[in-house]
Amino acid sequence: MKSYEAGDGNCQPGEKERMNREMDVLAQRSNTRALRHDWKKGEVQAIYDTPLPELVYRAQTVHREFHEPDRVQTCQLISIKTGGCPEDCAYCPQSAHYDADVERQGLLDPQQVIGVARQAVERGVTRFCMGAAWREVPQGREFDKVLEMVRGVSALGMEVCCTLGMLTEEQATRLKEAGLTAYNHNLDTSPEFYGSIITTRVYDERLRTLAAVRKAGITVCCGGILGMGEKASDRVGLLHQLATLEPHPESVPINMLVRVEGTPLASMPALDPLEMVRAIATARILMPSSRVRLAAGRKQLSPEAVTLCFLAGANSIFVGEKLLTTPNPGPDEDEQLLQSLGMKPLESHAG
């Protein structure tokens, strides 16, 4: 495998080390085990039930085969349209069904969103995610504004992700043409527990949106939420669903429930942080090449718990003091934690 030198014509100053690291990772991937998509639920259960020290060790071993162990991608997620969603997701303060303290806000101006993205670039953020509280993507003027946002953020050299609800094939194609990198559409939980959390949409509708995204050539961001009252078997069921998608989701966000007053899950008992570690480690083993994102709920985790999540194979976090409408650690906290661990943000891969 070629090593890049400072004098290479295509190698900019400061790029040599990053490019060499990438080539090393690619070399490791070419020699590693084949990805599996035929996992049986019993196999997933057995991995999930592995004693935690052994599980984390196994996950970290797999992680090092596919990823740089000291790099964490930083992403920023903003709400471009807030509140008033007709869905009844029991965890969500943006649902019109619940009396949560969320102020409704119409679709933001594209230039305002692009300005926020530009500030994120200056802080070293490499992925920018935009979320709208819609059941499905509307046609017409609002969708045109979203396309303008995607084009503007993409022009900054960032990965661009949207989560806008259900999506048609035609809309997915237009988003791809505008420069969208990824589309987020979480499965949330297992098929068996899904109806206890959401009644306004069925599981197959989520899978159809993922299929439309794939057909358009957009990468998939798909994960779930832990701590909604599900059983361990439901966490296994969720991970089994994700791991049997072919290809695997390129991005797998693992969220911890953020309990919000006014929602049906406001009084749900706090989740044991080690369950997050266990789920992340299992996801890493099942989907080795995916980027596993430690997503919502990180404010509830101690620095030690977050460290265990990194050891278990998480290699991305969301930065910024708010994730849509829920709190998130501040930039100083994130910078201090990564520095204390000797970890560094992933640099932009934009040309």
C-alpha positions as CSV (number, residue, x, y, z in Angstrom):
1,M,0.0,0.0,0.0
2,K,1.4,3.4,-1.0
3,S,2.6,5.8,1.6
4,Y,2.1,9.5,0.9
5,E,5.1,11.8,1.2
6,A,5.2,15.6,1.7
7,G,6.4,16.1,-1.8
8,D,3.4,14.3,-3.5
9,G,1.7,16.7,-5.8
10,N,-1.8,15.9,-4.5
11,C,-0.9,16.0,-0.8
12,Q,-1.5,19.4,0.8
13,P,0.4,20.5,3.9
14,G,-0.8,18.6,7.0
15,E,-2.6,16.0,4.9
16,K,0.1,13.4,4.8
17,E,-0.5,11.9,8.2
18,R,-4.3,11.8,7.7
19,M,-4.0,10.1,4.3
20,N,-1.5,7.6,5.5
21,R,-3.9,6.7,8.4
22,E,-6.7,6.2,5.9
23,M,-4.6,4.0,3.7
24,D,-3.7,1.9,6.8
25,V,-7.3,1.5,7.7
26,L,-8.3,0.5,4.2
27,A,-5.5,-2.1,4.1
28,Q,-6.8,-3.5,7.4
29,R,-10.3,-3.7,6.1
30,S,-9.2,-5.5,2.9
31,N,-7.8,-8.3,5.1
32,T,-10.6,-8.5,7.6
33,R,-13.6,-10.8,8.0
34,A,-16.5,-10.5,5.6
35,L,-19.5,-8.5,6.7
36,R,-22.5,-10.7,7.6
37,H,-26.2,-9.9,7.0
38,D,-27.6,-13.3,7.9
39,W,-27.4,-13.0,11.7
40,K,-29.9,-15.2,13.6
41,K,-31.7,-13.6,16.5
42,G,-30.2,-16.3,18.8
43,E,-26.7,-15.3,17.8
44,V,-27.4,-11.7,18.5
45,Q,-28.8,-12.6,21.9
46,A,-25.7,-14.6,22.7
47,I,-23.4,-11.7,21.8
48,Y,-25.6,-9.3,23.8
49,D,-25.5,-11.6,26.9
50,T,-21.7,-12.0,26.9
51,P,-20.1,-10.9,30.2
52,L,-19.5,-7.2,29.8
53,P,-15.6,-7.1,30.1
54,E,-15.4,-9.8,27.4
55,L,-18.0,-8.1,25.2
56,V,-16.2,-4.8,25.3
57,Y,-12.9,-6.4,24.6
58,R,-14.4,-8.2,21.6
59,A,-16.1,-5.1,20.3
60,Q,-12.9,-3.0,20.7
61,T,-10.9,-5.7,18.8
62,V,-13.4,-5.5,15.9
63,H,-13.5,-1.7,16.1
64,R,-9.7,-1.5,15.5
65,E,-10.0,-3.7,12.4
66,F,-12.3,-1.2,10.7
67,H,-11.7,2.3,12.3
68,E,-9.0,4.5,13.7
69,P,-9.3,3.9,17.5
70,D,-8.5,7.5,18.5
71,R,-10.8,9.3,16.2
72,V,-14.4,10.5,16.9
73,Q,-16.6,12.2,14.3
74,T,-18.3,15.2,15.6
75,C,-21.8,16.0,14.2
76,Q,-24.2,18.8,14.7
77,L,-28.0,18.4,14.7
78,I,-30.4,21.3,14.5
79,S,-34.2,21.5,14.2
80,I,-35.2,23.3,11.0
81,K,-38.9,22.9,11.8
82,T,-40.1,22.4,15.4
83,G,-43.2,21.0,17.0
84,G,-46.7,20.2,15.8
85,C,-45.8,16.7,14.5
86,P,-49.0,14.6,13.9
87,E,-47.2,11.4,15.0
88,D,-47.7,10.1,18.5
89,C,-44.2,8.8,19.3
90,A,-44.4,8.4,23.1
91,Y,-40.9,9.7,23.6
92,C,-41.1,12.9,21.6
93,P,-41.9,16.4,23.0
94,Q,-42.5,17.6,19.4
95,S,-45.7,15.5,19.0
96,A,-48.9,17.5,18.7
97,H,-50.6,14.8,20.9
98,Y,-48.7,15.9,24.0
99,D,-48.5,19.1,26.1
100,A,-44.7,19.4,26.3
101,D,-43.0,22.7,26.7
102,V,-41.9,23.0,23.1
103,E,-42.6,26.1,21.2
104,R,-43.8,25.5,17.6
105,Q,-41.6,27.0,14.9
106,G,-42.0,27.0,11.2
107,L,-39.4,26.0,8.7
108,L,-36.2,28.1,9.1
109,D,-34.8,30.3,6.4
110,P,-32.3,28.4,4.3
111,Q,-29.6,31.1,4.7
112,Q,-30.0,31.0,8.5
113,V,-29.4,27.2,8.5
114,I,-26.4,27.5,6.1
115,G,-25.0,30.2,8.4
116,V,-25.2,27.8,11.4
117,A,-23.5,25.1,9.3
118,R,-20.7,27.5,8.4
119,Q,-20.1,28.2,12.1
120,A,-20.0,24.4,12.7
121,V,-17.3,24.0,10.0
122,E,-15.2,26.6,11.8
123,R,-15.4,24.4,15.0
124,G,-14.2,21.3,13.1
125,V,-17.6,19.7,12.8
126,T,-17.7,17.4,9.7
127,R,-21.3,16.2,9.6
128,F,-24.4,18.5,9.7
129,C,-27.8,17.1,10.3
130,M,-31.1,18.8,9.9
131,G,-34.4,17.6,11.5
132,A,-38.0,18.6,10.8
133,A,-41.0,17.6,12.8
134,W,-43.0,16.2,9.9
135,R,-44.8,12.8,9.5
136,E,-43.7,12.9,5.8
137,V,-41.8,15.3,3.6
138,P,-44.2,17.9,2.1
139,Q,-44.1,18.7,-1.6
140,G,-43.8,22.2,-2.9
141,R,-42.2,25.3,-1.4
142,E,-41.1,23.8,1.9
143,F,-39.3,20.9,0.2
144,D,-37.7,23.4,-2.2
145,K,-36.3,25.2,0.9
146,V,-34.9,22.0,2.3
147,L,-33.2,21.3,-1.0
148,E,-31.7,24.8,-0.9
149,M,-30.4,24.0,2.6
150,V,-28.9,20.7,1.5
151,R,-27.1,22.4,-1.5
152,G,-25.7,25.2,0.7
153,V,-24.4,22.8,3.4
154,S,-23.0,20.4,0.9
155,A,-21.1,23.3,-0.7
156,L,-19.3,23.8,2.6
157,G,-17.6,20.4,2.2
158,M,-19.6,18.8,5.0
159,E,-21.5,15.5,5.1
160,V,-25.2,16.4,5.0
161,C,-27.9,14.4,6.8
162,C,-31.6,15.0,7.0
163,T,-34.4,13.5,9.1
164,L,-37.7,14.6,7.7
165,G,-40.1,11.7,8.2
166,M,-41.3,9.4,5.5
167,L,-39.9,9.9,2.0
168,T,-40.9,8.9,-1.5
169,E,-38.5,7.6,-4.1
170,E,-38.8,10.8,-6.1
171,Q,-38.1,13.0,-3.1
172,A,-35.1,10.8,-2.2
173,T,-33.7,11.3,-5.7
174,R,-34.1,15.1,-5.5
175,L,-32.3,15.1,-2.2
176,K,-29.5,13.1,-3.6
177,E,-29.2,15.4,-6.6
178,A,-29.0,18.4,-4.2
179,G,-26.0,16.8,-2.4
180,L,-27.5,14.9,0.5
181,T,-25.0,12.4,2.0
182,A,-27.3,10.5,4.4
183,Y,-30.9,10.2,5.5
184,N,-31.8,9.4,9.1
185,H,-34.9,7.3,9.7
186,N,-34.7,5.3,12.9
187,L,-36.5,2.0,13.6
188,D,-36.6,3.1,17.3
189,T,-37.1,-0.4,18.8
190,S,-38.0,-4.0,18.0
191,P,-41.0,-4.8,15.7
192,E,-42.7,-6.5,18.7
193,F,-42.4,-3.4,21.0
194,Y,-43.0,-0.8,18.3
195,G,-46.8,-0.6,18.7
196,S,-46.4,0.3,22.4
197,I,-44.5,3.4,21.5
198,I,-46.0,4.6,18.2
199,T,-49.5,3.9,16.8
200,T,-49.6,6.5,13.9
201,R,-47.2,4.6,11.7
202,V,-46.3,0.9,11.2
203,Y,-42.9,-0.7,11.1
204,D,-43.0,-1.5,7.4
205,E,-43.5,2.2,6.5
206,R,-40.1,2.9,8.1
207,L,-38.5,0.0,6.1
208,R,-40.1,1.4,2.9
209,T,-38.5,4.8,3.5
210,L,-35.1,3.2,4.0
211,A,-35.6,1.3,0.8
212,A,-36.3,4.6,-1.1
213,V,-33.2,6.1,0.4
214,R,-31.1,3.2,-0.7
215,K,-32.5,3.2,-4.2
216,A,-31.5,6.9,-4.6
217,G,-27.9,6.1,-3.6
218,I,-28.1,7.9,-0.3
219,T,-26.4,6.4,2.7
220,V,-28.6,5.2,5.6
221,C,-28.5,6.5,9.2
222,C,-30.7,4.2,11.2
223,G,-30.7,3.2,14.9
224,G,-32.9,3.3,17.9
225,I,-33.7,4.5,21.4
226,L,-33.0,2.6,24.7
227,G,-34.8,3.1,28.0
228,M,-38.4,3.3,26.8
229,G,-39.6,0.4,28.9
230,E,-38.5,-2.2,26.5
231,K,-37.1,-5.6,27.5
232,A,-33.6,-6.7,26.8
233,S,-35.1,-9.0,24.1
234,D,-36.5,-5.9,22.4
235,R,-33.0,-4.3,22.3
236,V,-31.8,-7.6,20.7
237,G,-34.7,-7.4,18.3
238,L,-33.7,-3.9,17.2
239,L,-30.1,-4.8,16.7
240,H,-31.1,-7.9,14.8
241,Q,-33.2,-5.8,12.5
242,L,-30.4,-3.4,11.8
243,A,-27.7,-6.1,11.3
244,T,-29.8,-8.0,8.8
245,L,-30.3,-4.9,6.5
246,E,-28.2,-5.3,3.4
247,P,-26.1,-3.3,3.3
248,H,-25.8,-2.3,6.9
249,P,-26.7,1.2,7.8
250,E,-23.6,3.3,7.3
251,S,-24.5,5.2,10.5
252,V,-26.1,3.6,13.6
253,P,-27.2,6.1,16.3
254,I,-27.8,4.6,19.7
255,N,-30.0,7.0,21.7
256,M,-30.8,7.0,25.4
257,L,-34.3,8.2,26.2
258,V,-34.5,11.8,27.3
259,R,-37.5,12.0,29.7
260,V,-39.5,15.1,28.9
261,E,-42.4,16.4,31.0
262,G,-45.7,16.1,29.1
263,T,-44.8,13.0,27.2
264,P,-46.1,9.5,28.1
265,L,-42.5,8.4,29.0
266,A,-41.7,11.3,31.3
267,S,-41.7,9.1,34.4
268,M,-39.9,6.2,32.9
269,P,-37.1,4.9,35.3
270,A,-33.6,5.9,34.2
271,L,-31.7,3.4,32.1
272,D,-28.6,1.7,33.5
273,P,-25.8,3.3,31.5
274,L,-24.2,-0.1,31.1
275,E,-27.1,-1.1,28.9
276,M,-26.0,1.6,26.5
277,V,-22.5,0.1,26.6
278,R,-23.8,-3.4,26.0
279,A,-25.9,-2.3,23.0
280,I,-23.1,-0.3,21.4
281,A,-20.7,-3.2,21.8
282,T,-23.2,-5.6,20.2
283,A,-23.8,-3.1,17.4
284,R,-20.1,-2.8,16.7
285,I,-19.6,-6.6,16.5
286,L,-22.7,-7.1,14.3
287,M,-22.0,-4.1,12.0
288,P,-18.2,-3.6,12.0
289,S,-17.9,-1.0,9.3
290,S,-20.7,1.2,10.4
291,R,-20.2,4.4,12.3
292,V,-21.9,3.9,15.7
293,R,-23.1,7.2,17.1
294,L,-23.5,7.9,20.7
295,A,-26.5,10.1,20.2
296,A,-29.3,11.6,22.4
297,G,-29.2,11.3,26.2
298,R,-25.4,11.8,26.5
299,K,-26.1,14.6,29.1
300,Q,-27.3,11.8,31.4
301,L,-24.0,9.9,31.2
302,S,-21.0,10.4,33.3
303,P,-17.6,10.9,31.6
304,E,-16.7,7.3,32.7
305,A,-19.8,5.9,31.0
306,V,-19.1,7.8,27.8
307,T,-15.6,6.4,27.9
308,L,-16.9,2.9,28.2
309,C,-19.2,3.6,25.2
310,F,-16.1,4.6,23.2
311,L,-14.3,1.5,24.3
312,A,-17.3,-0.5,23.2
313,G,-17.0,0.9,19.6
314,A,-18.9,4.2,19.5
315,N,-16.9,6.6,17.2
316,S,-19.2,9.6,16.8
317,I,-20.9,12.1,19.0
318,F,-23.3,15.0,18.5
319,V,-22.0,18.4,19.5
320,G,-23.9,21.6,20.3
321,E,-25.9,22.4,23.4
322,K,-29.2,21.0,22.0
323,L,-30.2,18.0,20.0
324,L,-33.4,19.2,18.3
325,T,-35.2,20.2,21.5
326,T,-33.3,18.2,24.2
327,P,-30.1,19.2,26.1
328,N,-26.6,18.1,25.1
329,P,-23.2,18.6,26.7
330,G,-21.6,21.9,25.8
331,P,-18.5,22.3,23.6
332,D,-16.1,22.8,26.5
333,E,-17.2,19.6,28.1
334,D,-16.7,17.6,24.9
335,E,-13.3,19.2,24.2
336,Q,-12.2,18.5,27.7
337,L,-13.4,14.8,27.6
338,L,-11.7,14.1,24.3
339,Q,-8.5,15.7,25.4
340,S,-8.5,13.8,28.6
341,L,-8.9,10.5,26.7
342,G,-6.3,11.4,24.1
343,M,-8.9,11.2,21.3
344,K,-9.3,13.6,18.4
345,P,-12.2,14.7,16.2
346,L,-12.2,13.2,12.8
347,E,-11.0,15.6,10.1
348,S,-13.1,16.5,7.1
349,H,-12.7,14.2,4.1
350,A,-14.0,16.8,1.8
351,G,-11.9,17.5,-1.3
